[in-house]
Amino acid sequence: MKKGRASRTAEGAAAARALHRFGVPDPLFDDPYALRFTSPAWRMLMSVPGLGTWVNRSLMRPLRPVQAQVLVRSRYAEDQLAAALAQVGAAQNGRGHDGRGAQQDAYPAGRSAIGQYVIVGAGFDSFALRRTEWAKTLRIYELDHPDTQLAKRQRLHKVSRELPKNLEFVPVDFERETVAAALQRSSFDSASPAFFSWLGTTPYLSNAATLATLQAIAEIAATGSQLVFDYMIPQALLHGEQLEMMQTLKGYTERRNEPLCGDIDPPRLRAAVQAMGFEWLEELDGHQQYERYFAARQDDLVPMHATHLVHLRRC
Ligand SMILES: C[S@@+](CC[C@H](N)C(=O)[O-])C[C@H]1O[C@@H](n2cnc3c(N)ncnc32)[C@H](O)[C@@H]1O
């Protein structure tokens, strides 16, 4: 990241979510705040009537799998959060939620043991504003690089003068400090179960920093806590169009001073996190993401195979 400036890839992710609202009748992930959080240049472009739809339909086409990746990781994390919050409710009212089908709008009924949501590497995620019903019962912690977080707070102030009272910002540089050390500076209660999401960040960190962050989450998370994160698999496992897409993305992030530098072999990652004390609940590769979230869509959204989604529980 460039010193003193918000993460450009975080702004790019917000732009991808904002563009997905133009001319898309059935959003995979609907974020009405994304436009206001993205960079001034993206905001200006999308404010020209008709231009947002054109950019989304035409200009974005070569980057469609990257956009799909941005959308599906947030959708997956919030589906798993909904399922975690519904666990007690399901036992009480006899219905469950498997995270499939339409995006969940209603707050899951019942009281869950999970009362804290930690958004690691939050970028311009708007959960606290978007999911007000869910947010009511959760204490929300946003952890991010201080430069991105400062820009987020300034933009947030323009979107909503009154910040949600249950939202706490915790600045952290993962290359210098662990999630556990950062959370100890906040009101986070390590004796109570929490849900963690960590999206779109591990590819920008060294593998050592990624594993250290997972270890730190294992240390600070109470038994029963859950974590959803995504990671990039080694290029050697990609072929054809998927390899070309990965190379395009590498060029895009390098030009923005945020080179992709982390990729991990799936069996190695699984063994490492299990040794840390996590139960491996689920991993979705590109094909599985496609089957769950994209196969029934009428548009050209398809996920990148370079990124896998993982759901863990602290034992
Ligand atoms: C691609 S953005 C993803 C943001 C958000 N999770 C999303 O899905 O839109 C990557 C995020 O990682 C954060 N990040 C990158 N390197 C970091 C570091 N060393 N310490 C803390 N955060 C970092 C950036 O500030 C940015 O918010």
The ligand as an SDF file (V2000), in Angstrom:
LIG
                    3D

 27 29  0  0  0  0  0  0  0  0999 V2000
   -8.7180   -5.7540   -1.3400 C   0  0  0  0  0  0  0  0  0  0  0  0
   -8.9910   -4.8870    0.1510 S   0  0  0  0  0  0  0  0  0  0  0  0
  -10.3400   -5.8340    0.7950 C   0  0  0  0  0  0  0  0  0  0  0  0
  -11.2400   -5.0090    1.6490 C   0  0  0  0  0  0  0  0  0  0  0  0
  -12.5430   -5.6690    2.0960 C   0  0  0  0  0  0  0  0  0  0  0  0
  -12.3030   -6.7850    2.9810 N   0  0  0  0  0  0  0  0  0  0  0  0
  -13.3820   -6.0830    0.9180 C   0  0  0  0  0  0  0  0  0  0  0  0
  -13.6340   -7.2890    0.7330 O   0  0  0  0  0  0  0  0  0  0  0  0
  -13.8140   -5.1960    0.1790 O   0  0  0  0  0  0  0  0  0  0  0  0
   -7.6090   -5.3390    1.1540 C   0  0  0  0  0  0  0  0  0  0  0  0
   -7.6550   -4.7580    2.5630 C   0  0  0  0  0  0  0  0  0  0  0  0
   -6.4890   -5.2220    3.2590 O   0  0  0  0  0  0  0  0  0  0  0  0
   -5.9640   -4.1500    4.0190 C   0  0  0  0  0  0  0  0  0  0  0  0
   -4.5350   -4.4240    4.2200 N   0  0  0  0  0  0  0  0  0  0  0  0
   -3.5890   -4.6720    3.2930 C   0  0  0  0  0  0  0  0  0  0  0  0
   -2.3790   -4.8280    3.8760 N   0  0  0  0  0  0  0  0  0  0  0  0
   -2.5970   -4.6620    5.2170 C   0  0  0  0  0  0  0  0  0  0  0  0
   -1.7490   -4.6810    6.3630 C   0  0  0  0  0  0  0  0  0  0  0  0
   -0.4470   -4.9080    6.2560 N   0  0  0  0  0  0  0  0  0  0  0  0
   -2.3040   -4.4600    7.5760 N   0  0  0  0  0  0  0  0  0  0  0  0
   -3.6280   -4.2120    7.6970 C   0  0  0  0  0  0  0  0  0  0  0  0
   -4.4820   -4.1960    6.6530 N   0  0  0  0  0  0  0  0  0  0  0  0
   -3.9670   -4.4100    5.4350 C   0  0  0  0  0  0  0  0  0  0  0  0
   -6.2330   -2.9140    3.1860 C   0  0  0  0  0  0  0  0  0  0  0  0
   -6.2150   -1.7210    3.9690 O   0  0  0  0  0  0  0  0  0  0  0  0
   -7.5990   -3.2340    2.5990 C   0  0  0  0  0  0  0  0  0  0  0  0
   -8.6490   -2.7480    3.4180 O   0  0  0  0  0  0  0  0  0  0  0  0
  1  2  1  0
  2  3  1  0
  2 10  1  0
  3  4  1  0
  4  5  1  0
  5  6  1  0
  5  7  1  0
  7  8  2  0
  7  9  1  0
 10 11  1  0
 11 12  1  0
 11 26  1  0
 12 13  1  0
 13 14  1  0
 13 24  1  0
 14 15  1  0
 14 23  1  0
 15 16  2  0
 16 17  1  0
 17 18  1  0
 17 23  2  0
 18 19  1  0
 18 20  2  0
 20 21  1  0
 21 22  2  0
 22 23  1  0
 24 25  1  0
 24 26  1  0
 26 27  1  0
M  CHG  2   2   1   9  -1
M  END
$$$$
